[in-house]
Amino acid sequence: MRHNKVLVTGATGNVGGAITARLLDAGVGVRALSRRPENLPAGVEAVRGDQFDAGAVEGAAQGTDAAFLVWPAFSADGAREVVAALAAGTSHVVFLSSGAVDDSRATQENVIGQFHADIERALVEAGTTWTFLRPHGFAANTFAWLPDILAGDEVRGGFGQVAITLVHEDDIAAVAVKALLEDGHHGAKYVLTGPELLTRAEQVRLIGEALGRPLRWVELTPEAELEAARRWLPDSLATAFVDGLAARVGDPVPPTTTIEDVTGSPARTFRQWLADHVDDFVPRSA
């Protein structure tokens, strides 16, 4: 399938930025809708606008062959209008959804799953073709521990023995680009994970190894973990995050092979992600 132009929302974010780079490397035209187009890389057709503005989205989507949609908000308010605008302007939408979505439930277990499921439903009903990416834990979520890491050698958190698969944002981008550019992905719901289960305490140890200094996990109560989560998440999402950890005690989400199945390359390990991001754990003045 030949694509002359792909619309990327969230093109300055972790996943959107990686998608943009991959599309440019492939020689595909990239149009990006952004409130800060000055932050976009060279070669991108920048459109200044807010992706929550349906009119701006419809204008940016016109003349594109496919679009990547990320929804950087904590509810689906306004999403139906934006999705309809996308469907009016492009033929295929790849949506960065969430592994929290459970197709067996009409009402999801938490707000993270619910608002992503609501947007998925809007895409289905809009009549455009679609691909849903449902990643589980982002490796970049470990940046939530950065204040503790910069302050000393102890990282405080709850549920230290809960095992999680952490996925590299560029692996998500690799799957997204396949779904944007190639046939065979319409209607797919891809559950994306890293290749290994690591407890939260093990994740901290590996960050310390990458930094060349010991880091120690200090276990907090669930209540203290909730208070900590509220420092980087809205209250409803903090509660959902902690409830999700509690649900994984003794019942981890197993790794999938989806990334390798779609891209032909195995999902990268957390150690590989750390090699790419170790400088982000170092004080800027260092």
C-alpha positions as CSV (number, residue, x, y, z in Angstrom):
1,M,0.0,0.0,0.0
2,R,1.4,3.4,-1.0
3,H,1.0,6.2,1.5
4,N,1.8,9.8,0.6
5,K,0.8,11.4,3.9
6,V,0.1,10.2,7.4
7,L,-1.3,12.4,10.2
8,V,0.3,11.9,13.6
9,T,-1.3,13.3,16.7
10,G,1.0,13.6,19.8
11,A,4.0,13.8,17.5
12,T,6.1,15.4,20.3
13,G,5.3,12.6,22.8
14,N,7.2,9.4,23.5
15,V,5.3,7.1,21.1
16,G,4.2,9.8,18.6
17,G,7.7,11.1,18.3
18,A,9.1,7.6,17.6
19,I,6.4,7.0,15.0
20,T,7.2,10.3,13.3
21,A,10.9,9.4,13.1
22,R,10.1,6.0,11.7
23,L,7.8,7.4,9.0
24,L,10.3,10.0,8.0
25,D,13.0,7.4,7.8
26,A,10.7,5.4,5.5
27,G,10.2,8.4,3.2
28,V,6.6,8.8,4.1
29,G,5.1,12.3,4.4
30,V,4.2,13.2,7.9
31,R,1.7,15.8,8.9
32,A,1.5,16.6,12.6
33,L,-1.2,18.5,14.5
34,S,0.4,20.2,17.5
35,R,0.0,23.2,19.8
36,R,3.8,23.5,19.7
37,P,4.8,22.9,16.0
38,E,8.1,24.6,16.7
39,N,9.1,21.4,18.6
40,L,8.5,19.1,15.6
41,P,11.5,17.7,13.7
42,A,12.6,18.9,10.3
43,G,10.6,17.3,7.4
44,V,7.3,17.3,9.2
45,E,4.4,19.3,7.8
46,A,3.3,21.1,10.9
47,V,-0.2,22.2,11.5
48,R,-0.8,24.4,14.6
49,G,-3.9,23.3,16.5
50,D,-5.4,21.4,19.4
51,Q,-6.2,17.7,18.8
52,F,-9.2,18.1,21.1
53,D,-10.6,20.6,18.6
54,A,-12.7,18.5,16.1
55,G,-12.5,21.2,13.5
56,A,-8.7,21.4,13.6
57,V,-8.5,17.6,13.5
58,E,-10.8,17.4,10.4
59,G,-8.7,20.0,8.6
60,A,-5.4,18.3,9.4
61,A,-6.8,14.9,8.4
62,Q,-7.9,16.0,4.9
63,G,-5.8,14.5,2.2
64,T,-4.1,11.9,4.5
65,D,-4.1,8.2,3.9
66,A,-4.0,7.2,7.6
67,A,-3.7,8.7,11.1
68,F,-2.3,7.8,14.4
69,L,-4.5,8.9,17.3
70,V,-3.3,9.3,20.9
71,W,-5.7,10.7,23.5
72,P,-3.6,12.6,26.1
73,A,-6.5,13.2,28.5
74,F,-8.1,11.3,31.4
75,S,-11.6,11.0,30.0
76,A,-13.3,10.4,26.7
77,D,-15.1,13.8,26.8
78,G,-15.1,15.2,23.2
79,A,-13.5,12.1,21.7
80,R,-16.6,11.1,19.7
81,E,-16.5,14.4,17.9
82,V,-12.7,14.1,17.2
83,V,-13.0,10.6,16.0
84,A,-15.8,11.6,13.6
85,A,-13.6,14.4,12.3
86,L,-10.8,11.9,11.7
87,A,-13.1,9.5,9.9
88,A,-14.2,12.4,7.6
89,G,-10.7,13.1,6.6
90,T,-8.7,9.9,6.4
91,S,-9.3,6.2,5.7
92,H,-7.6,4.4,8.5
93,V,-6.9,5.2,12.2
94,V,-4.4,3.5,14.5
95,F,-5.3,4.3,18.1
96,L,-3.0,4.0,21.1
97,S,-5.4,2.4,23.5
98,S,-4.6,0.5,26.7
99,G,-4.0,-3.0,27.9
100,A,-6.6,-2.2,30.6
101,V,-9.4,-2.7,28.0
102,D,-11.2,-6.0,28.5
103,D,-13.4,-7.1,25.6
104,S,-15.4,-9.4,27.9
105,R,-16.8,-6.5,29.9
106,A,-19.3,-3.9,28.8
107,T,-18.2,-1.8,31.7
108,Q,-14.5,-1.8,32.3
109,E,-12.9,-2.5,35.7
110,N,-11.3,0.9,36.0
111,V,-11.4,4.4,34.5
112,I,-8.3,3.8,32.4
113,G,-9.9,0.9,30.6
114,Q,-13.2,2.6,30.4
115,F,-12.2,5.8,28.6
116,H,-10.0,3.9,26.2
117,A,-12.9,1.5,25.5
118,D,-15.2,4.4,24.9
119,I,-12.8,5.8,22.3
120,E,-12.4,2.4,20.7
121,R,-16.2,2.2,20.4
122,A,-16.4,5.6,18.8
123,L,-13.9,4.5,16.2
124,V,-15.8,1.4,15.4
125,E,-19.1,3.3,15.1
126,A,-17.5,6.1,13.0
127,G,-17.2,3.7,10.0
128,T,-13.5,4.1,9.4
129,T,-11.1,1.2,9.4
130,W,-9.0,0.9,12.6
131,T,-6.2,-0.8,14.5
132,F,-6.1,-0.8,18.3
133,L,-2.8,-0.9,20.1
134,R,-3.2,-2.1,23.7
135,P,0.1,-1.8,25.5
136,H,0.5,-2.8,29.1
137,G,3.2,-1.2,31.3
138,F,5.2,1.5,29.6
139,A,8.9,1.4,30.5
140,A,8.8,5.2,30.7
141,N,6.4,4.9,33.7
142,T,9.6,4.2,35.8
143,F,10.3,7.9,35.5
144,A,7.8,8.3,38.3
145,W,10.6,7.2,40.6
146,L,13.0,9.9,39.4
147,P,12.7,12.2,42.4
148,D,13.7,9.3,44.7
149,I,16.5,8.3,42.4
150,L,17.9,11.8,42.2
151,A,17.6,12.3,46.0
152,G,19.4,9.1,47.1
153,D,19.7,5.4,46.9
154,E,16.2,4.4,48.0
155,V,13.1,4.1,45.9
156,R,9.9,4.0,47.9
157,G,6.8,2.3,46.6
158,G,4.1,-0.3,47.2
159,F,3.6,-3.7,45.7
160,G,7.3,-4.3,45.2
161,Q,6.9,-8.0,44.4
162,V,4.3,-7.4,41.7
163,A,5.7,-8.5,38.3
164,I,5.0,-6.4,35.2
165,T,6.1,-6.5,31.6
166,L,7.5,-3.2,30.5
167,V,7.3,-2.2,26.9
168,H,9.7,0.1,25.0
169,E,7.9,3.0,23.3
170,D,9.8,2.5,20.1
171,D,8.4,-1.1,19.9
172,I,4.9,0.3,20.1
173,A,5.9,2.8,17.4
174,A,7.2,-0.1,15.2
175,V,3.8,-1.9,15.4
176,A,2.0,1.4,14.8
177,V,4.0,2.1,11.6
178,K,3.3,-1.4,10.3
179,A,-0.5,-0.8,10.9
180,L,-0.3,2.6,9.3
181,L,1.5,1.6,6.2
182,E,0.6,-2.0,5.5
183,D,-2.5,-4.0,4.7
184,G,-3.5,-6.8,7.0
185,H,-3.9,-4.9,10.2
186,H,-7.4,-3.6,9.8
187,G,-9.6,-4.6,12.8
188,A,-6.7,-5.9,14.8
189,K,-6.5,-5.4,18.6
190,Y,-2.8,-5.8,19.4
191,V,-1.9,-6.5,23.0
192,L,1.7,-5.2,23.4
193,T,4.1,-6.1,26.2
194,G,7.8,-6.3,26.9
195,P,9.4,-9.8,26.7
196,E,9.9,-10.4,30.4
197,L,8.2,-10.2,33.8
198,L,10.1,-8.0,36.3
199,T,9.0,-7.1,39.8
200,R,8.9,-3.5,40.6
201,A,11.8,-4.1,43.0
202,E,13.8,-5.7,40.2
203,Q,13.1,-2.8,38.0
204,V,14.7,-0.5,40.5
205,R,17.7,-2.7,40.9
206,L,18.2,-2.7,37.1
207,I,18.0,1.1,37.0
208,G,20.7,1.2,39.6
209,E,22.9,-1.2,37.6
210,A,22.5,1.0,34.6
211,L,23.5,4.0,36.6
212,G,26.4,2.2,38.2
213,R,25.2,2.6,41.8
214,P,23.0,0.5,44.1
215,L,19.4,1.4,44.4
216,R,17.2,-0.2,47.1
217,W,13.5,-0.7,47.1
218,V,11.7,0.4,50.3
219,E,8.2,-1.1,50.6
220,L,5.3,1.2,51.3
221,T,1.8,0.4,52.3
222,P,-0.9,0.5,49.6
223,E,-2.2,3.7,51.2
224,A,1.2,5.3,51.0
225,E,1.6,4.1,47.4
226,L,-1.8,5.8,46.5
227,E,-0.6,9.1,48.0
228,A,2.6,8.8,46.0
229,A,0.7,8.1,42.8
230,R,-1.4,11.2,43.3
231,R,1.7,13.3,42.9
232,W,1.9,12.3,39.2
233,L,-1.6,11.2,38.3
234,P,-5.1,12.7,38.8
235,D,-7.0,11.1,41.7
236,S,-9.2,8.8,39.7
237,L,-6.2,7.5,37.7
238,A,-4.0,7.1,40.8
239,T,-6.7,4.9,42.3
240,A,-7.0,2.9,39.1
241,F,-3.2,2.5,39.0
242,V,-3.0,1.2,42.5
243,D,-6.0,-1.0,42.1
244,G,-4.3,-2.4,39.0
245,L,-1.2,-3.2,41.0
246,A,-3.2,-4.9,43.7
247,A,-5.0,-7.0,41.1
248,R,-1.7,-8.3,39.7
249,V,-0.5,-9.7,43.1
250,G,0.2,-13.3,42.2
251,D,-1.6,-12.9,38.9
252,P,0.8,-11.1,36.4
253,V,-0.1,-10.4,32.8
254,P,2.1,-12.7,30.8
255,P,4.3,-11.5,28.0
256,T,2.9,-11.6,24.5
257,T,4.8,-12.2,21.3
258,T,2.7,-9.6,19.4
259,I,5.6,-7.2,18.8
260,E,7.7,-9.8,17.2
261,D,4.8,-11.3,15.3
262,V,3.9,-8.0,13.7
263,T,7.4,-6.5,13.2
264,G,9.6,-9.5,12.8
265,S,11.9,-8.3,15.7
266,P,11.6,-9.3,19.3
267,A,10.4,-6.8,21.9
268,R,13.2,-5.1,23.6
269,T,14.1,-5.8,27.2
270,F,14.0,-3.3,30.0
271,R,17.8,-3.3,30.0
272,Q,17.7,-2.2,26.4
273,W,15.2,0.6,27.2
274,L,17.5,1.7,30.1
275,A,20.5,1.8,27.7
276,D,18.5,4.2,25.6
277,H,17.3,6.4,28.5
278,V,20.0,6.1,31.2
279,D,20.9,9.8,30.8
280,D,17.3,10.7,31.7
281,F,17.9,9.4,35.2
282,V,21.0,11.7,35.7
283,P,20.6,15.3,37.0
284,R,20.8,17.8,34.2
285,S,23.6,19.6,36.0
286,A,25.7,16.5,36.2
